[in-house]
Amino acid sequence: MTHPSPRTDTTAVPRTAVVIVGAGPAGLTLGNILRAASVDCVVLEAESREFIERRPRAGVLEEWAVRGLQRRGLAENLLARAEVHTECEFRFEGRRHRLPYAELTGQHHYVYPQPLLVTDLVREYADVHGGDIRFGVRDVRLHGLDTEHPSVSYDCPQTGQRRLVRCDFVAGCDGARGVTRAALPAERVRVARHDYGIGWLALLAQAPPSSDCVVFGIHPRGFAGHMARSPEVTRYYLQCPPGDDPGNWSDERVWAELRERLGAADAPPLTEGPLIEKRVLDMHNYVVEPQTAGPLFLAGDAAHLTAPIAAKGMNLALHDAFLLGDALVARLGKGDTSGLGEYAARSLRRVWDYQEFSQWLSEIYHGTASGDPYRAGTTLARLRRLFTSPTAATAFAEQYLGTDGTS
């Protein structure tokens, strides 16, 4: 919720053009775009710099997103260090099936863990360009969103004092449970939500990848996924009941299930190692409309969430940051309001496209484990079609890579 403006001597209150709440990929990319255009901004982040640079998150970037970072001078380390993936592999009915999506589309994926991207973006914003970023802030509140003089207040971690920053615009990039989403007027907000009714046990193994590409295991016992994160670390997923306790999954049980669900003829054995992360993710998506309220603009997970089913979340966050950054630069630099007026509609076109693909792909991943023979049969029919119809394979590849014309 928004809060009344605090009583203070506004002549002594610092002012900036944009306050960005949240230092994830969306907030940091937006901050860098604004700094490059000489637009004053302040980034507020509840966690420490060390925490956000180590927090395990996504790792798959679509080529259009990387090119967008490159055009803005934000991809030097990424392009030097990221792995390029050109195909993926499905395993079902005891066999391996490769899908060479780069051959079908001319596009590929980059694998670059989100903590590395965040580290790059923080360094560029704060260390290289001297951007104002304040870590460890508490009790962030938004004020005056229905006036011409919005502001943001917070508790300073160094002094414990209440601080206030006046601004022209607020960018809400603080995720699903952040304060900015809650500031939207309740009577105007519609949240479209879809719960899949399944969970994924998210695992990080201190072990080299066991394949040169992403592997999807489609199995009657449940989905399993293998995704490289670095030469030394591999991300795995195991379908499990929603709300399951990670404590129910011993290392021995995890590796036994991974061997079973990812097993296929001629598949190399999994390279096992210590499991350094275990957490259960309940699979759900949501879309918040509107994404704006006066001077407040939401971006990334504050505005929409896609479960990791299709690896779209970080890409959508970057898409929002590109759109919103360019729109704010045009508004503050040239007085051009068209970009801000079109921001939500342009964002939502890609959001809903990715939501639909995530829902379709969930049926592929989970249909054979549903206990419903009809769903299992149609799931296997869809899978077989991917590897017998070039048209079906190309359509999948375009959606998987985000190259199907969505702007």
C-alpha positions in Angstrom: 0.0 0.0 0.0 1.1 3.6 -0.5 1.6 5.8 2.5 0.8 9.4 3.2 3.8 11.7 2.6 5.7 12.1 5.9 5.8 15.6 7.4 9.3 16.9 6.7 11.0 20.0 5.4 11.0 19.2 1.7 13.6 21.8 1.0 16.2 19.7 2.8 15.1 16.4 1.3 17.4 15.0 -1.5 15.8 14.6 -4.9 16.5 12.3 -7.8 14.7 11.6 -11.1 14.0 7.9 -10.5 14.1 5.7 -7.4 14.6 2.0 -8.2 13.4 -0.4 -5.5 15.3 -3.7 -5.9 18.7 -4.6 -7.2 18.1 -7.7 -9.2 18.6 -8.0 -13.0 15.7 -5.7 -13.8 16.6 -2.9 -11.3 20.3 -3.0 -12.0 19.9 -3.0 -15.8 17.4 -0.1 -15.5 19.9 1.8 -13.3 22.7 1.3 -15.8 20.5 2.5 -18.7 19.6 5.6 -16.8 23.2 6.4 -15.6 24.4 6.0 -19.2 21.9 8.7 -20.2 22.9 11.0 -17.3 19.6 10.5 -15.6 19.9 10.7 -11.8 18.6 7.7 -10.0 18.9 5.9 -6.6 18.8 2.1 -6.2 17.4 0.8 -2.9 18.1 -2.9 -2.0 17.1 -4.7 1.2 19.9 -7.3 1.0 23.7 -6.8 1.2 25.9 -6.6 -1.9 27.5 -9.9 -1.0 24.2 -11.6 -0.7 22.8 -10.5 -4.1 26.1 -11.4 -5.8 25.9 -15.0 -4.5 22.2 -15.7 -4.4 21.6 -18.8 -6.7 19.0 -18.1 -9.3 18.4 -18.5 -13.1 21.1 -19.1 -15.6 19.6 -19.2 -19.1 19.6 -16.1 -21.3 18.0 -15.8 -24.7 20.1 -14.3 -27.5 17.9 -11.2 -28.0 18.4 -10.4 -24.3 22.1 -10.7 -24.5 22.2 -8.5 -27.6 20.1 -6.0 -25.7 22.7 -6.0 -22.9 25.5 -5.8 -25.4 24.1 -2.7 -27.2 24.1 -1.0 -23.8 27.6 -2.0 -23.0 26.6 -4.5 -20.3 27.7 -7.8 -21.7 31.5 -7.8 -21.9 32.0 -10.4 -19.2 29.0 -12.4 -20.3 30.1 -12.8 -23.8 33.6 -13.7 -22.7 32.6 -16.3 -20.1 29.1 -17.7 -20.9 28.6 -21.1 -22.4 26.7 -21.2 -25.7 24.0 -23.9 -26.0 22.6 -24.8 -29.4 20.5 -27.9 -28.7 18.6 -29.6 -25.9 17.8 -33.2 -25.2 14.6 -34.9 -24.2 14.7 -38.4 -22.6 11.5 -40.4 -22.6 10.5 -44.1 -23.1 14.1 -45.0 -22.3 15.6 -43.2 -25.3 17.5 -39.9 -26.0 16.1 -37.3 -28.4 18.2 -34.3 -29.4 16.6 -31.1 -30.7 19.1 -28.9 -32.5 17.3 -25.6 -32.1 20.2 -23.5 -33.4 20.0 -25.3 -36.8 16.2 -24.7 -36.9 16.3 -21.0 -36.0 19.8 -19.6 -36.3 19.6 -18.6 -32.6 21.1 -20.1 -29.4 21.0 -19.8 -25.6 23.7 -18.4 -23.3 24.2 -20.1 -20.0 25.4 -17.4 -17.5 24.4 -17.7 -13.8 22.3 -14.8 -12.5 24.8 -14.1 -9.7 27.5 -13.4 -12.2 25.3 -11.1 -14.2 24.2 -9.3 -11.1 27.9 -8.9 -10.1 28.7 -7.4 -13.5 25.7 -5.0 -13.3 26.5 -3.8 -9.8 30.2 -3.2 -10.7 29.2 -1.3 -13.8 26.6 0.8 -12.0 28.3 1.5 -8.7 32.1 1.0 -9.2 32.6 2.2 -12.8 30.0 4.9 -13.1 29.6 5.9 -9.4 25.8 5.1 -9.3 24.0 5.6 -6.0 23.0 2.2 -4.6 22.0 1.7 -0.9 22.2 -1.8 0.5 20.5 -3.2 3.6 17.7 -0.7 3.6 14.6 -1.5 5.8 10.9 -0.7 5.8 10.8 0.9 2.4 7.6 2.9 1.9 6.1 4.8 -1.1 4.4 8.1 -0.7 2.4 10.5 -2.8 1.8 8.2 -5.8 -1.4 10.1 -6.5 0.4 13.5 -6.4 2.9 15.3 -8.6 5.5 14.9 -5.8 6.1 11.2 -5.1 8.8 10.1 -2.7 10.3 6.9 -1.1 11.4 6.5 2.5 13.4 3.9 4.3 15.3 3.1 7.4 19.1 3.7 6.9 21.1 0.6 8.1 24.1 2.7 9.1 22.3 5.3 11.3 18.9 3.7 12.0 17.3 7.0 11.0 14.4 7.5 8.6 15.5 8.8 5.2 13.3 10.3 2.4 14.1 10.7 -1.3 11.8 12.8 -3.5 11.6 11.7 -7.2 9.7 12.0 -10.4 9.2 8.2 -10.9 9.5 5.0 -8.9 10.5 1.7 -10.6 9.3 -1.3 -8.7 11.9 -4.1 -9.3 11.7 -5.7 -5.8 10.2 -9.1 -6.8 7.1 -11.0 -5.9 7.0 -10.1 -2.2 8.2 -6.6 -2.5 6.6 -3.4 -1.3 6.0 -1.8 -4.7 3.5 -4.3 -6.0 1.6 -3.8 -2.7 1.5 -0.1 -3.4 -0.8 -0.5 -6.4 -4.4 0.6 -5.6 -6.2 -2.6 -4.5 -9.4 -1.7 -6.3 -7.6 -1.4 -9.6 -5.4 -4.5 -9.5 -6.1 -7.8 -11.2 -3.8 -10.7 -10.5 -4.2 -13.5 -13.0 -2.7 -16.6 -11.3 -2.1 -20.2 -12.3 -1.1 -22.9 -9.9 0.3 -26.1 -11.5 -0.3 -28.2 -8.4 3.2 -29.6 -8.4 6.6 -28.9 -6.8 10.1 -29.0 -8.0 13.0 -29.9 -5.8 15.7 -27.4 -6.9 19.2 -28.8 -6.4 22.7 -27.5 -6.9 25.3 -30.2 -7.2 29.0 -29.5 -6.8 29.7 -31.7 -9.8 30.5 -31.1 -13.4 27.6 -31.3 -15.9 26.8 -34.7 -17.1 25.8 -33.5 -20.6 26.8 -30.8 -23.0 23.3 -29.5 -23.1 20.1 -29.1 -21.1 18.4 -32.4 -20.5 14.7 -32.9 -19.8 13.7 -36.3 -18.3 10.0 -37.2 -19.0 9.3 -40.1 -16.7 6.2 -41.8 -15.1 7.9 -41.1 -11.7 8.0 -37.4 -12.4 10.0 -34.8 -14.3 13.8 -34.4 -13.9 16.0 -31.6 -15.3 19.7 -31.2 -15.8 21.1 -27.7 -16.5 24.8 -26.7 -16.5 25.6 -23.7 -14.4 29.4 -23.8 -14.6 32.2 -26.3 -15.4 32.0 -27.2 -11.6 28.3 -26.8 -10.7 25.2 -28.3 -12.2 21.5 -27.4 -11.5 19.1 -30.3 -11.2 15.3 -30.4 -10.7 13.1 -33.2 -9.5 9.3 -33.1 -9.6 7.9 -33.6 -6.1 4.6 -32.9 -4.2 4.0 -29.1 -3.7 5.1 -28.1 -0.2 7.4 -31.1 0.2 10.1 -30.9 2.8 13.6 -30.9 1.3 14.6 -32.8 4.4 12.7 -35.8 3.0 15.3 -36.0 0.2 18.6 -37.5 1.3 21.5 -37.2 -1.1 21.1 -41.0 -1.8 17.4 -40.6 -2.6 18.1 -37.6 -4.9 20.8 -39.3 -6.9 18.7 -42.5 -7.2 15.8 -40.6 -8.6 17.9 -38.6 -11.0 19.5 -41.8 -12.3 16.1 -43.3 -12.8 14.3 -40.3 -14.4 17.3 -39.2 -16.6 18.2 -42.7 -17.6 18.2 -43.7 -21.3 19.9 -46.0 -23.6 23.5 -44.9 -24.3 23.2 -42.0 -21.9 26.4 -41.4 -20.0 26.3 -41.9 -16.2 25.6 -38.9 -14.1 28.6 -37.2 -12.5 27.6 -37.1 -8.9 28.8 -34.8 -6.1 27.8 -33.0 -2.9 24.4 -31.3 -3.0 25.0 -27.7 -1.9 21.4 -26.6 -2.2 18.0 -28.2 -1.8 14.8 -26.2 -1.8 11.2 -26.9 -3.0 9.6 -24.6 -5.4 5.8 -24.7 -5.8 5.1 -24.2 -9.5 2.9 -21.2 -10.2 2.6 -18.2 -12.5 1.0 -14.8 -12.1 0.5 -11.6 -14.1 -0.3 -8.3 -12.4 -2.4 -5.7 -14.3 -1.9 -2.8 -14.5 1.8 -2.6 -14.1 1.6 1.1 -13.5 0.0 3.5 -11.1 0.8 7.2 -11.7 4.6 7.6 -11.4 5.0 3.9 -10.3 6.1 1.3 -12.9 6.6 -2.4 -12.0 9.2 -4.5 -13.7 10.3 -8.2 -13.5 8.9 -10.4 -10.8 7.1 -7.5 -9.1 4.8 -7.5 -12.2 4.8 -11.1 -13.4 6.2 -14.4 -12.4 6.9 -17.5 -14.6 7.8 -20.7 -12.9 11.2 -22.0 -14.0 9.5 -24.5 -16.3 10.6 -22.6 -19.4 13.6 -20.6 -18.0 11.9 -17.3 -18.9 12.0 -15.2 -15.7 15.4 -13.4 -16.1 14.7 -12.8 -19.8 11.4 -11.1 -19.0 13.1 -9.0 -16.3 15.6 -7.8 -18.8 12.9 -7.1 -21.4 11.0 -4.9 -18.9 14.2 -3.1 -18.0 15.0 -2.3 -21.7 11.5 -1.0 -22.3 11.2 1.0 -19.1 14.8 2.4 -19.3 14.4 3.7 -22.8 11.0 5.1 -22.0 12.2 7.0 -18.9 15.2 8.3 -20.8 12.9 9.6 -23.5 10.5 11.2 -21.0 13.1 12.8 -18.8 15.4 13.8 -21.7 13.1 14.9 -24.4 9.7 15.1 -22.8 8.5 12.2 -25.0 5.8 10.3 -23.0 4.9 7.7 -25.7 7.2 5.0 -24.3 5.9 5.2 -20.8 2.3 5.1 -22.2 3.1 1.9 -24.1 5.3 0.3 -21.5 2.7 -2.0 -19.9 1.2 -3.2 -23.2 4.5 -3.9 -24.8 5.7 -5.8 -21.7 2.6 -7.8 -21.4 2.7 -9.0 -25.0 5.9 -11.0 -24.3 4.8 -11.9 -20.8 1.6 -13.6 -22.0 3.4 -15.3 -24.8 5.9 -16.8 -22.3 3.1 -17.7 -19.9 1.3 -19.7 -22.6 4.5 -21.5 -23.5 5.2 -22.3 -19.9 1.8 -23.8 -19.5 2.2 -25.9 -22.7 5.7 -27.1 -21.7 4.4 -28.0 -18.2 2.1 -30.5 -19.8 5.0 -32.0 -21.7 7.1 -32.3 -18.5 4.5 -33.5 -16.1 1.8 -35.3 -18.2 3.3 -38.8 -18.0 3.5 -38.6 -14.2 -0.1 -37.3 -13.8 -1.6 -40.7 -13.1 -4.1 -40.0 -15.9 -3.5 -42.5 -18.8 -5.2 -40.0 -21.3 -2.8 -37.2 -20.3 0.1 -39.5 -20.5 -0.8 -40.7 -24.0 -1.3 -37.2 -25.4 2.0 -36.0 -23.8 3.9 -38.8 -25.5 2.2 -38.0 -28.8 3.3 -34.3 -28.5 6.8 -35.4 -27.7 7.0 -37.8 -30.7 5.7 -35.0 -33.0 8.6 -32.8 -32.0 11.0 -35.4 -33.4 9.1 -36.4 -36.5 7.7 -33.0 -37.7 10.2 -30.3 -38.7 7.4 -27.8 -38.5 6.5 -28.8 -34.9 10.2 -28.8 -33.9 10.7 -25.3 -35.4 7.7 -23.9 -33.6 8.9 -25.3 -30.3 12.4 -23.9 -30.9 11.1 -20.4 -31.7 9.1 -20.3 -28.5 11.9 -21.8 -26.5 14.3 -19.1 -27.7 11.9 -16.2 -27.7 12.4 -15.6 -31.4 8.8 -16.0 -32.6 8.3 -12.3 -33.3 7.1 -11.2 -29.9 8.1 -7.6 -29.3 
